[in-house]
Amino acid sequence: MSYINLIKSSLHLLKCLTECKRRFESLKTKPEKTEIYFYEQVKPTFELVKHKANAWEQHALDWIKKEKPKYIHQTQIESAMENIEQVVLQSFYKDVNKQRFHNLHHSVEYVLNTIMDEIEKKDASQ
């Protein structure tokens, strides 16, 4: 069975995560937390990624129900969703612990890559 939408969604989220990491690492000073900054920068980006993440979540949960993968479970998808939100929000502010940001980023990246690897393995064996 083809899971092209799940793979595409995963790739989109990986791209968003890369952008978040780049943004976080490029911040030299702590941006001022103003309403203008929030509504012009943070909120539009967050809503775009949240929309992509919601689509990915549905594809991932459907895949888990049908394929019952050995190393990916529903709770990991739910955690990845929460972590995606945190990565996006924290990428705009320098007052976040760098180690925490990278751990959240790596956690989501791991889940996305593991899902794509599992699908590729299954497709290759058929």
C-alpha positions, 0 to 999 in steps of 0.5 A, a space after each residue: 500500500 502506498 503512503 505517499 501523503 504521509 511521506 510528503 507530509 513528513 518531508 514538509 515537516 522536516 523542511 519546517 524543522 530545518 527552517 526553525 533550527 536555522 532561525 533559532 541558531 541565527 538569533 544573535 539577540 533576544 527579540 523583543 516580545 511585542 504584539 507586532 512581532 507575535 502577530 506578524 512573525 510568530 503566529 503566521 508561521 505557527 499556524 502554517 506549520 500546525 496545519 501541516 502537522 495536523 495533516 501529517 498526524 492524521 496520515 501517521 495515525 492511519 498508517 499505524 492502524 493499518 500497518 502496526 509498525 513495531 517501533 512507532 506508536 500513537 503516543 509518539 505521534 502525539 508527543 511529536 505533535 506537541 514537540 513540533 509546536 514547541 520547536 516552532 514557537 521557541 525558534 523565535 525566541 532566544 531565551 529558550 534553553 538551547 539544549 532543550 530546543 535541540 532535544 525537541 527538534 531531534 525528537 521530532 526529526 527521529 519520529 519523522 525519519 523512522 516513519 519514512 524508513 519503515 515505509 521504505 523498508 516495507 515497500 522494498 520488501 514487496 
